[in-house]
Amino acid sequence: MPPPTRSSSAASVYCGTRRSERSVDPPKPEVSSVTSERERQKLDTAIRDVVQRNACIGCGLCTRLDPSLELKLDADGFLRPHRTGATGEVSPGAARTFEQACPGCRVDAVRPARSRRHATMGSYFGVWEAWASDETVRRRGSSGGALTALHRWLLDTGRASAIASASTGSEPRRTVPVTIMTKEAALAAAGSRYAPVGVLSNPNVVSSDAITAKPCEISAIRSLAASVTTEGGDEPLLLSFFCAGTPSQLATDELLARLGVPADEPVDELWYRGRGWPGRFTVRAARGESSMSYDESWGGVLGPSTHWRCKLCPDGVGESADVVAADYWRADERGYPVFTEGPGSSALIARTERGLEAVRAAAAAGAIVVRPIRMSALANVQPLQRNRRTSLFGRLVGSRLAGVPGPRYRGFRLWALALAHPRLNLRAARGTRARLRRRPPAPGSAP
């Protein structure tokens, strides 16, 4: 992670739950109570602004800053922060930390020294085609099982004893934060989950040795770490994946309905992908097993339901992570991905020198198989990510003209992409403005 840039009272927000020992002089109780309540009011104001702009993606960052907040699904099927009625002090500086780290407020591009940079795929030290050497892991994962193999290698070598991630919960229809502590748990958590989940709402997230989460969540945790004073260099290894957006939970319910599974029928198992590549959306219930193709599930239901904030995302490629995984699709003659079933294959990107060391060590240990590729080859089979960033400046302008300002983005050079593709961005601006005027995004509820 980058070196700490801020100290003072914000340290207790993040570091108070870290494994390493840190001391913060406690204020007098009566002063602390008043200060905490004032800070909670400021934090509520900041959260309300994000939610009312429909920029809250439900990452869970705010729940780490205020113990009386928790995430709940709203009527649109997305996670939003709500008050629990629990008590607990909010540290001074929490509102400022939130405004610096919340991906609904701002996202900064990470450009490590000595790294190379691709205009749409971001900074990197190395990029490979990769897959798990264990065939069971390779098949179980969504695209070659590379991240799952890294999880198992981290646990097996003692580099990690706890990994914060997401998986299915006791109710298979839902996706929840989990803490992976065994190789068996890592395998059980394999596969993409196309549903709302706030990995940062996991109380164990900042005491974990590694975190695997969506790019927006990884951006938040890196920004949070950079805004406080840390000691000992024990920051977690940050892992992520290419993300096309977070679908509504209602989309999962719709898929189940299309497969004939009523809302009140118990589900034994549900997975979105994996067990093949790209894998099928599959549900197992008392009546048996039903499934539909990835193209049908993502293209027809999940993809169209993605959150508004995701449509304005500058970083679906995980620039803030140490290591990022992506589908390394086969392409047709037009260069577009082909979703025919086959052995899974990931692309792995080392975004930092720490990530580079981890990938090389995992490959040397035989946990993953890697083959160097050019970043341009990955960009060629990721048209959604490439086109989304290229036209984002236009969409942001169109959104602002429609009265819906987006988050602040720094360091992505979106203006340079717009200058290189003026017609594309002009169309994006006009289209976004027109769509928002016809149907503005509905804001969620605030705490």
N, C-alpha and C positions, 0 to 999 in steps of 0.2 A: 504494500500500500504506500501511497505518498506519505512523506513525513508530516507529522502533525503541524497544523497551522494555527490552531486556537487552543487556548487554555481556559482558565477561569472556571466559572460555575458550570459550564456545559459539561465539564468532565464527569461530574457525578451522574449525569443522565446516562452516559454510555458505559463508563468504566465501573460504575457501582455494581454491575452484574457480571463483570469479566472475571476470569479465573485468577489472573494475576492480582496481587494485593496492591491496592491504592488507598490512600487516605485523603479524606476531605474534611476539613474542620467543620463540624456541625454548627449551624447558627443557633442562637437561643430559641427555645421552643416557640415562644410567643411571636417572635419575629419570623421564624420559619413558617408558621401557619399562615400569617398574613401574606408573606411573600409568595408562598405556594398558591394561594387562592388567586392572587393577582396574575401570576404566571399562567394559571389554568385558564383564566379569562382571555388572556392574550393568545394562548394556544388555541382555544376554541374559535376565536375570531379568524386566526390563520387557517384552521381546518375548514371552517365554514366557507371561506372564500374559495378554497380548492373544490369543495363538494358542489357549491352552487355553480361553478364553471364547468361542472361535470368532468373535472380533471382528476378526480380521485380514482385510482385504479385498485384500491384495496390492498396495498402492499403490507400494511400492518406497522409501518414505521412509527406512527403516532402512538400506538399502544406501548411502544418501548419508552416513550417520553412521558406518558401519563398512565399510571396503573389502573385508573378507573375507566379506561376506554377498552372496548373490545369490538371485533368486527362481526357484523351480521349481514345476511343477505337482505337486500331491499326488494321492492316489488318488481324491479326490472331484472332481478337475478344477479346483481353485482354486490360485492362486499363494501360496506360503509362503516365508519367508526360510530359507535354508540356508547353512551354512558351506562355503566353497569350498576351504579349506586355504591360501588366499593369505595373505600377511602384509601388515601395514599398521597404523599406529597409530590408535587411537580417541581423539579429543580429549577432554580433561576437559569434563564437562558434557553429554556425548552422551546419557546416559540421561535426564537431566532434560529436555533438548530433545525427545527422543522422547516422553516423557510429556505434554509440552505440545502437540505437533504431530500425533502419530499419531491418525488418525481412529478407531482402535479404542480410544483412551484418552479423547479429548475432542474436541468440535466446538463452536466459539463462533459465534453469529450475528454478522454484521457489519452495523453500523448507522451508515453514514457521516453526518456532520453535514449537515443541510439536505435529506436524502433523505426521500422519502415511504415509507410502509410498508403492505403488504398482509398480513393475518394469515397467509395460507397461501402466498403467492407471494413474500414477502420485501420487502426494501428496494429502492428504484429511483429513478432520476432521469428515466427515459424508457422507454417501451415502444412497439414498432411491429410491424405486420405487415411482413415483409421477404422479399426474394428476390434472387438474383443477377441482375444485368442481362444477363450473358452467358448465353444459352440453353443452351449446352453445360454450363456449370457448374451452372445451375439443375437440369437434368435429372440430372446425375451425382450431385448431393448427395442426402442422405436427405430433406430437407424444404425445398426451395428453394435449397439451396446457399449460404446466407448466410454460414456460417462459412468455407467454402472460398473464397468471394469476398473475405472479410476477410483470409484468409491471403494470397491473391494480391495484394491491394491493399497490405498491409503490406510484402511483398517488393518490389513494383513501385515503391513510393515511397521505399524505403530506411529505412522505420521499423523494419524487421526484416531481418536477414540470416540468421537461423536461428530456426525455430519448432519446439519440442518437441511431439510429438503421438503418435498411434498409427496403424498401418496394417497391411496384410498384409505378411508377411515372405517369405522365399524359399520357405517352405512355406505355401501359401495357406490351409490349414486353421487356421493359427495367427495370432494378432494380436500384434504386437510394437511396442515403442517405436521411433519414427523421429524424425529431425531433418530438417525440410522447409527446403530452401534455394533452391528454384526454383519458379516458377509451375507448371511441368510436374509437379513432385513434389507440389505442393499439390493439383492435380487428381487425380493418381493416388491420393492418400490420402483423397479425398472419400468420404463415406458412413459410416454408423454401423457399428461392429464390436461385436457382442453376444457378447463373449468376454472372459476374463480378460486383462488387460494392466497392467503397472505402469509408467506413463509416468515416474514419478519415479526409476525404476531406470536411466533413460537417463543416462549420464555427462555428456551435454551439457546436461542440463535446466537447471542453474543458471547456465549461460553463454548461454542462449538469450534472445532479445529478446522472445519471446512463448511462452506455454505454453497448449496446448489439452488439457484432460484432464477426467476425471470430477469431479463436485463434491467428492467426498471427497479426491481428490488435490489439487485447487485449495485446499481448506481447509488441507491439510497444508503446502503450499508457502507460503501466506500466513502461517500460524502460525510456520513455520520462519523466515521473513524477519523477523517481528516479534520473535523471540526473540534476535536477534543485532544487533550494531552494524554498520551499513552506511554507506557513503560514496558520494556522487555521485548518489544518486537514480536508479540504473540498474536498478531492479527490472523484471522482465518484465511485459508486458501479459498479464493472466490471462483466458483465454477458457474457457467451459464450455458445458454443454448440460443440458437436463432429463434426468434419469436415473431409470429405473424399477428399476435394480438390475443387478448383474453376473451373468450366467448362467454355469453351469459349462461348461468346455470339453467335457465329456461330452455336453452338449446339442447342440453343433455336430456332434459325431460321430454322435449319434442322428439329426439331420436328414439328414446324408449317407447314413446307412444306409437311412432311409425313402425316399430318392430313388434307392436302388439302387447307391450308390457304396461299395464295400468299403473297409475301413480300409487295406488295402495297395495300393489303386489310386491312382496319382498324380493330383493335381488341378491343372489349369492355372490356374483362376481361381475365386474364391468371393467373393460379396458378400451381405450380409444385407439391405440396402435400397438405395434410390437407383435411378438409371436409370429414373425414374418416381417417382410419389409415391402411397402410401408406398413402393412398390417391392416386389419379391419376393425371397425368399431364393433365390439362384441359384448353381449350380455348373456349371463347364465342365470336362469331362474327355475322355479319348480317345473315349468312347462317345457324346459329344455334350453338349447342354445340358439340364439339368433344373431345375425350380423349384417353389416352392410359395408361397402368398400370405403376406403379413405376418401376417394373422390366424391362419393355420395355424402358421406358424413361431414367432412370438412367443407367441401365445395358447396353443398346444398343447404346445410343447416348451421354448422358451427361458425364457419368463416363469416357469413353475413351478419352474425349476431355480435361480433366483437365490439368491445367498448369504444366509445367515441375518442377517449384519450389515446387509444392505440392507433387510431387513424392519423393522429398528429405526432406519432412517436419518431424521434430522430435516431433511435438506437435499438432497432430490433436485432442487431448483430452482437450485442453484449460487449461494448467497448470497455466497460469498467471492470470486467472480469480478468482473472489471471489466465483461465483456459475457457474456451468456448467450443461447443460442439454444434454441428449443423448437418442436415441431410446433404449428402453428396450424390444428388440425383443423377440418374442417367438421363440424357437429353435426346429429343427427337431431332429431325433435320432442321427444324426452325429454332432449335436451341431451348425449347421448353421442357420442363421435367416430365418424365414418363413414370406413371405410378403402377407399373406392372410388378407383381410380386417377385422377389429374388433375395439373395443373401444381403443382409444389411450392410451399409457402408456409410460411415460418418466422415465429416471433415472436422479436424481439430485445429484450432487456432491458439497459439500461445501469444497472449496480449502483453505479457510482462516477462521479465527475465526469470522471475520466480516460476511462472507458468511454463516457460521453456524448459527449465530444469526438471519440473515435475513430469512433463510429457516424455522427455528423454529418459528419465529414470524408470518410468513405468514401462516404456518400450524395452529398455535394457533388461528389465526384470521378466519380460515375457507376458505382461498383463495385457498389452495391446499390441497390435500389428500396425505399423505406420509406414506410409510411403509419401515422401515429399511431393507436393503439387504446387502449382503457381496460384497465387491469390486470384488472378484473372480467371482461372478455370473454375474456381468456386463461384465467383461473381456471375459467370455465364449460366450456371444452373440454379441461381437464386434470383430469378427476375423480379419477384415480389419485393425483396429487400432492396435490390438495386433501383428499381423504379420508384419505390416509396421514398427513399432518401432523395433521389434526383428531383422529384416534384414536390418535396415537402415545403420548400419556401413558398411556393404558390398556394398550397393548402393553408398554411399559416396566415398568409395575407388575406385569403378569402374568408377564413374564419374570423379574423379581426374585423374585416369590413362588415361582416354579418353581426357584429356585436358580441362575439364569443372569443375573447382572447385566450390564447394557449399558454403553456408554460414558457419559461425563458430557457433558451438553449445557447450554449457557448462552446466555441471551438470546433463545430462541425462543418464550418465553411459552406453552409447551405446557400448563401448568396452566390458563391462561386459556381456551384452546380446550376443555380438558376440562370446565371449569365451564360453558361455554356448550353443551356437548354431553355431558351426564353419562351418558345411557343408552348412547350409542355407545361411550364409553370404558369403561363397565362391561362391556359385551359383549366389547370387545376384550381387556380384562384377563382375563376368564373364559376366553375362547377361547384366548388365548396360553398361559395357565397350563395348560389342559387338553392342548393340543397338545404342549407341552414335556414334560409328565409322561408322555405316551404315547410320545413319540419325541424325546428331547433332541438338540440339534444336536451332531454329532460334532466334537470339537476336532481341529485339524490338528496336524501335527508342528511342533516348535519347534527352533531352532538348537542 
